[in-house]
Amino acid sequence: MPKRFEIRAPPEWGIEPVPKEHKILRGIDLFVLWSSLGVGLLVLVAGSLLVPGLSLIDAFVVSLIGSLIGSALLAAAGIIGSEYSIPTMVSLRPILGKSGSYIPTALNVIQLIGWTAFELMIMGAAAANISGPILGSYTRIFWTIIFAIWCAALAIGGPLVFVRKWLERVAIWLVYLSTIWITLQVLTRPETWSLFMKPGDGTLPMLLALDLVIAMPISWWPLISDYNRFSSTSKGGFLGTFLGYTVANTWFYFLGAALVMIMGVTDVISSIATLIFGNLALILILVDETDNCFADIYSTAVSIQNIAPKTRQWKLIVSTTIIGLILAATIPLTEYEWFLLMIGGLFVPLLGVLISEYAVRQKSGGFDISEFYDEAPKIRIRTIFSWFAGIAAYFLIANFFPELGASMPSFILSASLNLLLGILKKGA
């Protein structure tokens, strides 16, 4: 008898450690993943916020330095996932306590749903710009729904299928080609080099601009171990993440600034559309843009499983997609700069606590895997206090002393305070 055809559901990777036989992503795989996640229309929009406050030269310098700092912190956080094979929110259990980890979990779910909405919004707007008003006022909503369905399908497929079958075979090559084409057209225009020398108007302090750049890679660190837990080695995971994200983030932040400065159009999508074959380039970028939305939707589901581990992932994916769709139709993109700074304020200090605590524990032999599960403490006041102190410092600086930059001071404060309180506790 002929074998009956069966449709098998893809495996769901919940909060349990990934089995060794499934840790198959090499450094090059993670380079492709994180370089792909580091590019996109929203990154171009973020880059456009750097001008005219900065000159183009200053925008490039800030993009490079901010990407190096943010990507190093991002890759360092990913080492925990690579070593212990666990998702990010679970990795916070021995740091903040099991109940304490629910606080960043809730904040992460909120920011990821926000990112999902922004991604669907920008993709729907770009597709409507390309297609024209084929459905009148409903055109953008139509394209937004199409992208939402596709991104949800990718999320249900899971990270291994996504990286090996979609990114490496299709999406990443399309975005590389389109981005090279856009970059060459922008940088070879006659007025480009004179505009490079044009000073900024000074409305954006350099260090506040640095905060805007650092915020992008930092926005990914609450997700990173959801993917780097599949890394075959910690070294490969670190290098692939650091190099991939640094290159992509620097490139796209600077390109976003260059597009609006050189093309003289404040809307990034419209500025790309005015280039030769600009609409084709937009289509190719849109193909890859879905990876960012995939990651936001998938990691929302994984994060929620830190609190409700028995809930099926596909149900959380569908729910997240629907909420993101609703928000995409109601939230204005004008809130984007505030959203980036909010993410930096919440998660940069937490990363300081995580890295400082992890460094101390590594010297004494590291964590036992049971500390992420049954043996996790309920709550750790010291680390939560250090985190909240860093949050307060970030928003105080960002609001009243923006010229100082808030990212590094808040990171250093949280990390130092956590180490100091740990030493005082031992000496008591």
C-alpha positions as CSV (number, residue, x, y, z in Angstrom):
1,M,0.0,0.0,0.0
2,P,1.3,3.5,-0.7
3,K,2.3,5.6,2.3
4,R,-0.3,8.0,3.4
5,F,0.8,11.7,3.0
6,E,1.0,13.4,6.4
7,I,1.5,17.0,7.3
8,R,3.7,17.3,10.3
9,A,3.8,20.3,12.6
10,P,7.2,21.8,13.0
11,P,8.8,21.2,16.5
12,E,8.1,23.8,19.1
13,W,11.1,25.0,21.0
14,G,9.8,26.1,24.4
15,I,11.8,27.0,27.5
16,E,13.6,23.7,28.1
17,P,17.3,23.4,27.1
18,V,17.9,22.7,23.4
19,P,19.2,19.1,22.9
20,K,22.8,19.0,21.8
21,E,21.9,17.3,18.4
22,H,19.9,20.4,17.5
23,K,22.6,23.0,18.3
24,I,23.6,23.2,14.7
25,L,23.9,26.9,13.9
26,R,27.5,27.8,13.1
27,G,29.1,31.2,13.4
28,I,28.3,31.9,9.7
29,D,24.7,31.0,10.3
30,L,24.4,33.5,13.1
31,F,26.3,36.1,11.1
32,V,23.6,35.8,8.4
33,L,20.8,35.8,11.0
34,W,22.0,38.9,12.9
35,S,23.1,40.8,9.8
36,S,19.6,40.2,8.5
37,L,18.0,41.3,11.7
38,G,20.2,44.4,11.7
39,V,18.9,45.7,8.4
40,G,15.4,46.9,7.5
41,L,13.2,49.9,6.8
42,L,12.8,50.7,10.5
43,V,16.6,50.9,10.9
44,L,16.7,53.3,8.0
45,V,14.0,55.4,9.7
46,A,16.1,55.4,12.9
47,G,19.1,56.5,10.9
48,S,17.2,59.4,9.4
49,L,16.6,60.7,13.0
50,L,20.4,61.6,13.1
51,V,20.1,64.4,10.6
52,P,20.0,67.3,10.3
53,G,21.1,67.5,13.9
54,L,24.4,65.9,13.0
55,S,26.5,66.2,9.8
56,L,26.8,63.1,7.6
57,I,30.3,62.5,8.8
58,D,29.2,62.7,12.4
59,A,26.3,60.4,11.6
60,F,28.7,57.8,10.2
61,V,31.0,58.0,13.2
62,V,28.0,57.7,15.7
63,S,26.6,54.8,13.7
64,L,29.9,52.9,13.8
65,I,30.7,53.5,17.4
66,G,27.2,52.9,18.6
67,S,26.9,49.7,16.6
68,L,30.3,48.5,18.0
69,I,29.2,49.1,21.6
70,G,25.6,47.8,21.2
71,S,26.6,44.8,19.2
72,A,29.4,43.8,21.7
73,L,26.8,44.0,24.5
74,L,24.3,42.0,22.4
75,A,26.8,39.3,21.6
76,A,28.0,39.1,25.2
77,A,24.4,38.5,26.3
78,G,24.0,35.7,23.7
79,I,26.9,33.7,25.3
80,I,24.6,32.6,28.1
81,G,22.1,31.2,25.6
82,S,24.9,29.4,23.7
83,E,26.4,27.9,26.8
84,Y,23.2,26.8,28.6
85,S,21.0,26.3,25.6
86,I,18.1,28.3,27.1
87,P,16.0,31.3,25.9
88,T,16.7,34.8,27.2
89,M,13.9,35.2,29.7
90,V,14.7,31.9,31.4
91,S,18.4,33.0,31.6
92,L,17.3,35.8,33.9
93,R,15.8,33.4,36.5
94,P,19.0,32.9,38.6
95,I,19.8,36.6,38.2
96,L,16.5,38.2,39.2
97,G,14.7,35.2,40.7
98,K,11.9,33.2,38.9
99,S,9.2,35.7,39.9
100,G,11.6,38.6,39.4
101,S,12.2,37.4,35.8
102,Y,8.5,38.0,35.1
103,I,9.1,41.8,35.3
104,P,11.4,41.9,32.2
105,T,9.3,39.2,30.6
106,A,6.2,41.5,30.7
107,L,8.3,44.5,29.5
108,N,9.8,42.4,26.7
109,V,6.4,41.2,25.6
110,I,5.2,44.9,25.4
111,Q,8.2,46.0,23.4
112,L,8.0,43.1,21.1
113,I,4.3,43.6,20.4
114,G,5.3,47.3,19.7
115,W,8.0,46.2,17.3
116,T,5.6,43.9,15.6
117,A,3.2,46.8,15.1
118,F,5.9,49.1,13.8
119,E,7.2,46.4,11.4
120,L,3.8,45.6,10.0
121,M,3.1,49.3,9.7
122,I,6.3,50.1,7.7
123,M,5.9,47.0,5.5
124,G,2.3,47.8,4.7
125,A,3.2,51.4,3.9
126,A,6.1,50.4,1.7
127,A,4.0,47.9,-0.2
128,A,1.2,50.4,-0.7
129,N,3.8,52.9,-2.0
130,I,4.9,50.4,-4.6
131,S,1.5,49.0,-5.7
132,G,-0.4,52.3,-5.6
133,P,-3.9,52.6,-4.3
134,I,-5.2,49.3,-5.9
135,L,-7.8,49.0,-3.1
136,G,-8.3,52.6,-2.4
137,S,-7.9,53.6,1.3
138,Y,-7.8,49.9,2.2
139,T,-4.5,49.2,0.3
140,R,-2.2,49.6,3.2
141,I,-4.3,47.5,5.5
142,F,-4.5,44.8,2.8
143,W,-0.7,44.6,2.5
144,T,-0.3,44.7,6.3
145,I,-2.6,41.6,6.6
146,I,-0.6,39.8,3.9
147,F,2.7,40.4,5.7
148,A,1.2,39.5,9.1
149,I,0.1,36.1,7.7
150,W,3.5,35.4,6.2
151,C,5.4,36.4,9.3
152,A,3.2,34.3,11.5
153,A,3.8,31.3,9.3
154,L,7.6,31.9,9.6
155,A,7.3,32.1,13.4
156,I,5.4,28.8,13.5
157,G,8.1,27.2,11.4
158,G,10.7,28.1,14.1
159,P,14.3,29.4,14.1
160,L,16.1,26.5,12.4
161,V,13.7,26.4,9.4
162,F,13.8,30.2,9.2
163,V,17.6,30.5,9.1
164,R,18.5,27.5,7.0
165,K,15.6,27.5,4.6
166,W,14.5,31.1,4.2
167,L,17.4,33.5,5.2
168,E,20.4,31.7,3.8
169,R,18.8,30.5,0.6
170,V,16.7,33.5,-0.3
171,A,16.1,36.6,1.8
172,I,19.7,37.7,2.8
173,W,21.0,37.7,-0.8
174,L,18.1,39.9,-2.0
175,V,18.6,42.5,0.7
176,Y,22.4,42.6,0.2
177,L,22.0,43.2,-3.5
178,S,19.3,45.9,-3.1
179,T,21.2,47.7,-0.3
180,I,24.4,47.8,-2.4
181,W,22.4,49.2,-5.3
182,I,20.8,51.9,-3.1
183,T,24.1,52.8,-1.5
184,L,25.9,53.2,-4.8
185,Q,23.2,55.4,-6.2
186,V,23.2,57.7,-3.1
187,L,26.9,58.0,-2.7
188,T,27.7,58.6,-6.4
189,R,25.3,61.6,-6.8
190,P,27.2,64.9,-7.7
191,E,26.1,66.7,-4.5
192,T,27.0,63.8,-2.1
193,W,30.5,64.9,-1.1
194,S,29.7,68.5,-0.6
195,L,26.8,67.5,1.7
196,F,29.3,65.3,3.6
197,M,31.1,68.5,4.6
198,K,27.9,70.4,5.6
199,P,27.7,70.7,9.4
200,G,24.7,69.6,11.4
201,D,22.4,72.2,13.0
202,G,23.3,71.1,16.5
203,T,19.8,70.1,17.6
204,L,20.9,66.5,18.4
205,P,23.8,66.1,20.9
206,M,26.3,63.5,19.8
207,L,25.9,61.3,22.8
208,L,22.1,61.4,22.6
209,A,22.5,60.3,19.0
210,L,24.8,57.5,20.3
211,D,21.9,56.4,22.6
212,L,19.6,56.2,19.6
213,V,22.1,53.9,17.8
214,I,22.9,51.7,20.8
215,A,19.1,51.3,21.4
216,M,18.7,49.2,18.3
217,P,21.0,46.3,19.1
218,I,20.0,46.6,22.8
219,S,16.4,46.1,21.7
220,W,17.4,42.6,20.5
221,W,19.2,41.4,23.6
222,P,16.0,40.3,25.4
223,L,15.5,38.0,22.3
224,I,19.1,36.9,21.5
225,S,19.3,33.6,23.4
226,D,16.0,32.5,21.8
227,Y,18.2,32.0,18.7
228,N,21.8,31.7,20.0
229,R,20.7,28.7,22.1
230,F,21.0,26.8,18.8
231,S,24.6,27.8,18.4
232,S,27.1,24.9,18.1
233,T,29.8,26.9,20.0
234,S,29.8,30.0,22.2
235,K,32.7,31.5,20.3
236,G,31.0,31.1,17.0
237,G,27.8,32.5,18.4
238,F,29.6,35.6,19.8
239,L,31.6,36.4,16.7
240,G,28.8,35.7,14.3
241,T,26.4,37.9,16.3
242,F,28.9,40.7,16.9
243,L,30.2,41.0,13.3
244,G,26.9,40.5,11.6
245,Y,25.0,43.1,13.6
246,T,27.8,45.6,13.6
247,V,28.1,45.6,9.8
248,A,24.4,45.8,9.2
249,N,23.5,48.3,11.9
250,T,26.3,50.7,10.9
251,W,25.4,50.4,7.2
252,F,21.7,51.0,7.6
253,Y,21.9,53.8,10.2
254,F,24.3,55.7,8.0
255,L,22.3,54.9,4.9
256,G,19.1,56.2,6.5
257,A,20.8,59.5,7.4
258,A,22.4,59.8,3.9
259,L,19.0,59.1,2.1
260,V,17.2,62.0,3.7
261,M,20.2,64.4,3.6
262,I,21.2,63.7,0.0
263,M,17.8,63.0,-1.5
264,G,16.2,65.9,0.3
265,V,13.1,63.8,1.2
266,T,12.3,63.3,4.8
267,D,10.4,60.1,4.2
268,V,12.8,57.2,3.8
269,I,10.5,55.1,1.7
270,S,9.7,57.9,-0.7
271,S,13.4,58.7,-1.0
272,I,14.2,55.2,-2.1
273,A,11.3,55.2,-4.6
274,T,12.9,58.2,-6.4
275,L,16.1,56.2,-7.2
276,I,16.6,54.2,-10.4
277,F,14.9,50.9,-9.9
278,G,14.0,52.2,-6.4
279,N,10.7,50.3,-6.2
280,L,12.5,47.1,-7.1
281,A,15.0,47.7,-4.4
282,L,12.1,48.3,-2.0
283,I,10.5,45.0,-2.9
284,L,13.7,43.2,-2.2
285,I,14.2,44.9,1.1
286,L,10.5,44.0,2.0
287,V,11.3,40.3,1.3
288,D,13.9,40.4,4.0
289,E,12.0,42.8,6.3
290,T,9.8,39.9,7.3
291,D,12.6,38.4,9.3
292,N,12.4,41.2,11.9
293,C,8.7,40.7,12.3
294,F,9.2,37.0,12.5
295,A,11.7,37.4,15.4
296,D,9.4,39.8,17.2
297,I,6.4,37.5,17.0
298,Y,8.3,34.3,17.7
299,S,10.2,35.7,20.7
300,T,6.9,37.1,22.1
301,A,5.6,33.6,22.3
302,V,8.9,32.2,23.8
303,S,8.9,35.0,26.4
304,I,5.3,34.4,27.5
305,Q,6.2,30.7,27.9
306,N,8.6,31.8,30.7
307,I,5.5,32.6,32.7
308,A,3.1,30.0,31.1
309,P,5.3,27.2,29.8
310,K,2.5,24.8,28.9
311,T,0.7,27.3,26.5
312,R,1.1,26.1,22.9
313,Q,3.5,28.3,21.0
314,W,1.3,28.6,17.8
315,K,-1.6,30.0,19.8
316,L,0.7,32.7,21.3
317,I,2.1,33.4,17.8
318,V,-1.4,33.9,16.3
319,S,-2.5,36.1,19.2
320,T,0.6,38.3,19.0
321,T,0.1,38.7,15.3
322,I,-3.5,39.8,15.7
323,I,-2.6,42.3,18.4
324,G,0.2,43.7,16.3
325,L,-2.2,44.1,13.4
326,I,-4.6,46.1,15.5
327,L,-1.8,48.4,16.8
328,A,-0.3,48.8,13.3
329,A,-3.6,50.4,12.3
330,T,-3.7,52.8,15.2
331,I,-0.2,53.9,16.3
332,P,1.5,56.7,14.5
333,L,5.1,56.2,13.4
334,T,5.9,59.6,14.9
335,E,6.3,57.8,18.3
336,Y,9.3,55.9,17.0
337,E,12.1,58.0,18.6
338,W,10.4,57.9,22.0
339,F,10.0,54.1,21.6
340,L,13.7,53.6,20.9
341,L,14.8,55.6,24.0
342,M,12.2,53.8,26.2
343,I,13.8,50.5,25.1
344,G,17.3,51.7,25.9
345,G,16.2,53.0,29.3
346,L,14.6,49.7,30.3
347,F,17.0,47.2,29.0
348,V,20.5,48.8,28.9
349,P,20.7,48.8,32.8
350,L,19.3,45.2,33.0
351,L,22.0,44.1,30.6
352,G,24.6,45.7,33.0
353,V,23.2,43.6,35.9
354,L,23.1,40.4,33.8
355,I,26.7,40.7,32.5
356,S,28.1,41.7,35.9
357,E,26.3,38.8,37.7
358,Y,27.2,36.3,35.0
359,A,30.9,37.3,35.2
360,V,31.0,36.8,38.9
361,R,29.3,33.4,38.7
362,Q,31.6,32.2,35.9
363,K,34.6,32.7,38.2
364,S,33.0,30.3,40.7
365,G,32.2,27.6,38.1
366,G,29.1,29.1,36.5
367,F,25.5,28.2,36.9
368,D,24.0,24.7,37.4
369,I,21.2,24.1,34.9
370,S,18.8,23.5,37.7
371,E,19.2,27.2,38.8
372,F,17.3,28.1,35.7
373,Y,14.4,25.9,36.6
374,D,13.4,24.1,39.9
375,E,16.3,25.6,41.9
376,A,15.8,29.2,40.8
377,P,15.3,31.6,43.7
378,K,11.9,33.2,43.9
379,I,13.1,36.8,43.8
380,R,16.4,38.7,44.2
381,I,16.0,42.2,45.6
382,R,19.6,43.2,45.1
383,T,19.7,42.7,41.4
384,I,16.3,44.2,40.8
385,F,17.2,47.3,42.8
386,S,20.4,47.7,40.8
387,W,18.4,47.4,37.6
388,F,15.8,50.0,38.7
389,A,18.6,52.4,39.8
390,G,20.0,52.2,36.3
391,I,16.6,52.9,34.8
392,A,16.2,56.0,36.9
393,A,19.7,57.2,35.9
394,Y,19.0,56.6,32.2
395,F,15.8,58.6,32.1
396,L,17.2,61.3,34.3
397,I,20.2,61.8,32.0
398,A,18.1,61.5,28.8
399,N,15.6,64.1,29.9
400,F,17.8,66.6,31.7
401,F,21.4,66.0,30.5
402,P,21.0,64.5,27.0
403,E,24.4,65.9,26.0
404,L,26.0,63.3,28.4
405,G,24.4,60.3,26.8
406,A,22.5,57.9,29.0
407,S,23.4,54.4,27.7
408,M,26.9,53.8,29.1
409,P,26.4,55.7,32.4
410,S,23.3,53.7,33.2
411,F,25.0,50.4,32.2
412,I,28.0,51.1,34.3
413,L,25.9,52.2,37.3
414,S,23.7,49.1,37.3
415,A,26.7,46.8,36.8
416,S,28.8,48.5,39.5
417,L,26.0,48.8,42.0
418,N,25.2,45.1,41.6
419,L,28.8,44.1,42.2
420,L,29.1,46.4,45.2
421,L,25.9,45.2,46.8
422,G,27.1,41.6,46.2
423,I,30.4,42.3,47.9
424,L,28.7,44.0,50.9
425,K,26.3,41.1,51.2
426,K,29.2,38.6,51.4
427,G,31.0,40.7,53.9
428,A,27.9,41.1,56.2
